[in-house]
Structure formats: structure tokens, C-alpha cells
Amino acid sequence: MTTEIAQGKEQGKGQKKAKGQGGQPKVNKALQRAELQQKKLDRKLTRAAQPDTAVVSRKALETNAMVALLGQNDYFITQLRNKVGYDPKIEVSKAMNLLQINGAIRNIVAIANAAMQHTLGMTYEPPRGLEVTKVDPAKLNLEKILEGLQTIVTAAEATAPAETAKPAELKKVA
């Protein structure tokens, strides 16, 4: 008998055998959860070390959804850019429109950040490459912006195929 098998038999002594489990020892669920959490953490740390990865601290519940959308968005943009011109099913004009919509959404988020910083009396510096520095947050008409965004969402819902999930309705924040 090898030493590993002998050690395994020694460790198995004193453990209760669960009924109906073929004589297997009971597994501590808390230990399993802790091991799973450690594996997830190890995967996150491995990904965080990659040069194409950014780490996002999430303090607000809304940020969780934004981070999930951002990850999906990155994947779809990459796929779209890689396939346009090669895949005959992807029209170049449609791909360009989608990329322009994506850029407009980035600017909308930056404008919202500028408006929030102004409301909080803080200084905001938009990320490089965004053209929102011309926006004066003090002069923003938030009601008109919300109306316009709701119009966009409604138009998207009207043109979306029936099997596509429809975007959630924008709600006014009081």
C-alpha cells in the first residue's frame, strides 16, 4: 500500500458515513462554499493581472449592472469589429451605426457623471477621448434629457424584433 493511500485511510478514520451515499463521508457544506469562493477569487486575481483587464470597485447597486453591461459590450464590439467586412451577414452600414450608438451612450454616461459631480459640488474630469468637456453641467436640463432618452428607448422597442428582450423603461429620479 502506498503512503498516500495509507494517509487517506488514516484521515478517513472517525468520520461518520452518511446513509444512502455509498459509504462516502459527509461533506462539510461550509468548507465547500469556502473552497468555491477561494477558486472564484483566484480566477479574479488571475484575470486582474492580465494587461487587457481593468478592475472596477463597485459600491452602488447600479454599478453592478453597468459592469455586467460593459463586459458584454466589450465582447460584442470586439466581435463586431472582427467580423465586419468578413461575414456577409453583417452590413457595414449597420455595424457603423451600432458603433456610433455605442459612442453616444459613452458620452451620455459621461454627461450624467458631470451632472452628478456638479450637483455634489465635486470636480469631474472625464476619461480621455470623451468629448463632453464642452458641456456645462449647471445648464443641463435633466428633464429634457430624460425625455429624449425615453424617446430613444421607445423607438428601440418599436423597431426591435419580437424575440428580443426590451430595455427597461427609464424612470425619473426625484
C-alpha positions as a Markdown table, in Angstrom:
| # | Residue | x | y | z |
|---|---|---|---|---|
| 1 | Met | 0.0 | 0.0 | 0.0 |
| 2 | Thr | 1.4 | 3.4 | -0.9 |
| 3 | Thr | 1.9 | 6.1 | 1.7 |
| 4 | Glu | -0.8 | 8.3 | 0.0 |
| 5 | Ile | -3.4 | 5.6 | 0.3 |
| 6 | Ala | -2.4 | 4.8 | 3.8 |
| 7 | Gln | -2.6 | 8.5 | 4.7 |
| 8 | Gly | -6.1 | 8.7 | 3.1 |
| 9 | Lys | -7.2 | 5.8 | 5.2 |
| 10 | Glu | -5.9 | 7.4 | 8.3 |
| 11 | Gln | -7.7 | 10.7 | 7.6 |
| 12 | Gly | -10.9 | 8.8 | 7.0 |
| 13 | Lys | -10.9 | 7.2 | 10.5 |
| 14 | Gly | -13.5 | 8.7 | 12.8 |
| 15 | Gln | -15.6 | 10.2 | 10.0 |
| 16 | Lys | -19.3 | 9.3 | 10.0 |
| 17 | Lys | -20.6 | 7.6 | 7.0 |
| 18 | Ala | -23.8 | 9.2 | 5.6 |
| 19 | Lys | -26.7 | 6.9 | 4.9 |
| 20 | Gly | -27.6 | 6.4 | 1.2 |
| 21 | Gln | -24.3 | 7.9 | 0.0 |
| 22 | Gly | -22.5 | 4.6 | -0.7 |
| 23 | Gly | -20.4 | 4.9 | 2.4 |
| 24 | Gln | -18.9 | 8.3 | 1.5 |
| 25 | Pro | -18.1 | 10.6 | 4.4 |
| 26 | Lys | -20.4 | 13.6 | 4.9 |
| 27 | Val | -19.0 | 16.8 | 3.3 |
| 28 | Asn | -19.0 | 20.0 | 5.2 |
| 29 | Lys | -21.1 | 22.4 | 3.1 |
| 30 | Ala | -19.4 | 25.5 | 4.7 |
| 31 | Leu | -16.0 | 24.1 | 3.6 |
| 32 | Gln | -17.3 | 23.5 | 0.1 |
| 33 | Arg | -18.5 | 27.1 | -0.1 |
| 34 | Ala | -15.2 | 28.5 | 1.2 |
| 35 | Glu | -13.3 | 26.4 | -1.4 |
| 36 | Leu | -15.6 | 27.6 | -4.2 |
| 37 | Gln | -15.2 | 31.3 | -3.1 |
| 38 | Gln | -11.4 | 30.8 | -3.0 |
| 39 | Lys | -11.4 | 29.4 | -6.5 |
| 40 | Lys | -13.5 | 32.4 | -7.7 |
| 41 | Leu | -11.2 | 34.8 | -6.0 |
| 42 | Asp | -8.1 | 33.1 | -7.6 |
| 43 | Arg | -9.7 | 33.4 | -11.0 |
| 44 | Lys | -10.5 | 37.1 | -10.5 |
| 45 | Leu | -6.9 | 37.7 | -9.4 |
| 46 | Thr | -5.6 | 35.9 | -12.4 |
| 47 | Arg | -7.8 | 37.9 | -14.7 |
| 48 | Ala | -6.9 | 41.2 | -12.9 |
| 49 | Ala | -3.2 | 40.6 | -13.7 |
| 50 | Gln | -3.9 | 40.5 | -17.4 |
| 51 | Pro | -2.9 | 43.6 | -19.4 |
| 52 | Asp | -6.3 | 43.9 | -21.0 |
| 53 | Thr | -8.2 | 43.9 | -17.7 |
| 54 | Ala | -9.4 | 46.8 | -15.6 |
| 55 | Val | -10.6 | 46.3 | -12.0 |
| 56 | Val | -13.8 | 48.2 | -11.1 |
| 57 | Ser | -14.7 | 48.9 | -7.5 |
| 58 | Arg | -18.5 | 48.5 | -7.1 |
| 59 | Lys | -20.1 | 50.4 | -4.2 |
| 60 | Ala | -23.5 | 51.2 | -5.7 |
| 61 | Leu | -26.0 | 48.6 | -6.8 |
| 62 | Glu | -26.4 | 50.3 | -10.2 |
| 63 | Thr | -22.8 | 49.8 | -10.9 |
| 64 | Asn | -23.2 | 46.0 | -10.8 |
| 65 | Ala | -25.5 | 46.2 | -13.8 |
| 66 | Met | -23.2 | 48.7 | -15.6 |
| 67 | Val | -20.2 | 46.5 | -15.1 |
| 68 | Ala | -22.1 | 43.5 | -16.5 |
| 69 | Leu | -23.2 | 45.5 | -19.5 |
| 70 | Leu | -19.7 | 46.8 | -20.0 |
| 71 | Gly | -18.3 | 43.3 | -20.1 |
| 72 | Gln | -20.9 | 42.2 | -22.6 |
| 73 | Asn | -20.4 | 45.4 | -24.6 |
| 74 | Asp | -16.7 | 44.9 | -24.9 |
| 75 | Tyr | -17.2 | 41.3 | -26.2 |
| 76 | Phe | -19.8 | 42.4 | -28.8 |
| 77 | Ile | -17.8 | 45.4 | -30.0 |
| 78 | Thr | -14.8 | 43.2 | -30.5 |
| 79 | Gln | -16.8 | 40.5 | -32.3 |
| 80 | Leu | -18.5 | 43.2 | -34.5 |
| 81 | Arg | -15.2 | 44.8 | -35.4 |
| 82 | Asn | -13.5 | 41.5 | -36.2 |
| 83 | Lys | -16.4 | 40.2 | -38.4 |
| 84 | Val | -17.5 | 43.3 | -40.3 |
| 85 | Gly | -16.2 | 43.0 | -43.8 |
| 86 | Tyr | -15.6 | 39.3 | -43.5 |
| 87 | Asp | -19.1 | 38.0 | -42.6 |
| 88 | Pro | -21.6 | 38.8 | -45.4 |
| 89 | Lys | -24.5 | 38.7 | -42.9 |
| 90 | Ile | -23.1 | 41.9 | -41.2 |
| 91 | Glu | -23.8 | 45.0 | -43.2 |
| 92 | Val | -21.0 | 47.6 | -42.9 |
| 93 | Ser | -23.5 | 50.5 | -42.5 |
| 94 | Lys | -25.4 | 48.7 | -39.7 |
| 95 | Ala | -22.1 | 48.0 | -37.9 |
| 96 | Met | -21.1 | 51.6 | -38.2 |
| 97 | Asn | -24.4 | 52.8 | -36.8 |
| 98 | Leu | -24.1 | 50.4 | -33.9 |
| 99 | Leu | -20.6 | 51.7 | -33.1 |
| 100 | Gln | -21.9 | 55.3 | -33.3 |
| 101 | Ile | -24.8 | 54.4 | -30.9 |
| 102 | Asn | -22.2 | 52.9 | -28.6 |
| 103 | Gly | -20.1 | 56.1 | -28.6 |
| 104 | Ala | -23.2 | 58.2 | -28.0 |
| 105 | Ile | -24.0 | 56.1 | -24.9 |
| 106 | Arg | -20.5 | 56.6 | -23.6 |
| 107 | Asn | -20.9 | 60.3 | -23.9 |
| 108 | Ile | -24.3 | 60.2 | -22.2 |
| 109 | Val | -22.8 | 58.4 | -19.2 |
| 110 | Ala | -20.0 | 61.0 | -19.1 |
| 111 | Ile | -22.6 | 63.8 | -19.2 |
| 112 | Ala | -24.5 | 62.1 | -16.3 |
| 113 | Asn | -21.3 | 61.9 | -14.3 |
| 114 | Ala | -20.6 | 65.6 | -15.0 |
| 115 | Ala | -24.2 | 66.5 | -13.8 |
| 116 | Met | -23.8 | 64.4 | -10.7 |
| 117 | Gln | -20.5 | 65.9 | -9.8 |
| 118 | His | -21.9 | 69.4 | -10.2 |
| 119 | Thr | -24.9 | 68.5 | -8.0 |
| 120 | Leu | -22.5 | 67.2 | -5.4 |
| 121 | Gly | -20.2 | 70.2 | -5.7 |
| 122 | Met | -17.3 | 68.0 | -6.8 |
| 123 | Thr | -14.8 | 68.2 | -9.7 |
| 124 | Tyr | -15.2 | 65.9 | -12.6 |
| 125 | Glu | -12.6 | 65.0 | -15.2 |
| 126 | Pro | -14.0 | 62.8 | -17.9 |
| 127 | Pro | -11.9 | 60.0 | -19.2 |
| 128 | Arg | -9.6 | 60.8 | -22.2 |
| 129 | Gly | -11.2 | 60.6 | -25.5 |
| 130 | Leu | -14.7 | 61.7 | -24.5 |
| 131 | Glu | -15.9 | 65.0 | -25.9 |
| 132 | Val | -18.1 | 66.1 | -23.1 |
| 133 | Thr | -15.8 | 68.8 | -21.8 |
| 134 | Lys | -17.9 | 71.4 | -23.7 |
| 135 | Val | -20.9 | 70.6 | -21.5 |
| 136 | Asp | -21.7 | 72.9 | -18.7 |
| 137 | Pro | -23.4 | 70.8 | -16.0 |
| 138 | Ala | -25.0 | 73.8 | -14.4 |
| 139 | Lys | -27.0 | 74.5 | -17.6 |
| 140 | Leu | -28.2 | 70.9 | -18.3 |
| 141 | Asn | -32.0 | 70.5 | -18.5 |
| 142 | Leu | -32.3 | 67.0 | -17.0 |
| 143 | Glu | -36.0 | 66.7 | -17.7 |
| 144 | Lys | -35.4 | 67.2 | -21.4 |
| 145 | Ile | -32.5 | 64.8 | -21.4 |
| 146 | Leu | -34.7 | 62.1 | -19.7 |
| 147 | Glu | -37.5 | 62.8 | -22.3 |
| 148 | Gly | -35.0 | 62.4 | -25.1 |
| 149 | Leu | -33.7 | 59.1 | -23.6 |
| 150 | Gln | -37.2 | 57.8 | -23.1 |
| 151 | Thr | -37.9 | 58.6 | -26.8 |
| 152 | Ile | -34.8 | 56.6 | -27.8 |
| 153 | Val | -35.8 | 53.6 | -25.7 |
| 154 | Thr | -39.4 | 53.7 | -27.1 |
| 155 | Ala | -38.0 | 53.9 | -30.6 |
| 156 | Ala | -35.7 | 50.9 | -29.9 |
| 157 | Glu | -38.6 | 48.9 | -28.5 |
| 158 | Ala | -40.7 | 49.7 | -31.6 |
| 159 | Thr | -38.0 | 48.5 | -34.0 |
| 160 | Ala | -36.7 | 45.6 | -32.0 |
| 161 | Pro | -37.7 | 42.1 | -33.2 |
| 162 | Ala | -40.4 | 40.4 | -31.0 |
| 163 | Glu | -38.0 | 37.8 | -29.5 |
| 164 | Thr | -35.5 | 40.4 | -28.3 |
| 165 | Ala | -35.6 | 41.5 | -24.7 |
| 166 | Lys | -36.9 | 45.0 | -24.5 |
| 167 | Pro | -34.9 | 47.6 | -22.5 |
| 168 | Ala | -36.3 | 48.6 | -19.1 |
| 169 | Glu | -38.3 | 51.9 | -19.0 |
| 170 | Leu | -36.3 | 54.9 | -17.8 |
| 171 | Lys | -37.7 | 56.3 | -14.7 |
| 172 | Lys | -37.5 | 59.9 | -13.5 |
| 173 | Val | -35.3 | 60.3 | -10.5 |
| 174 | Ala | -36.9 | 62.6 | -8.0 |
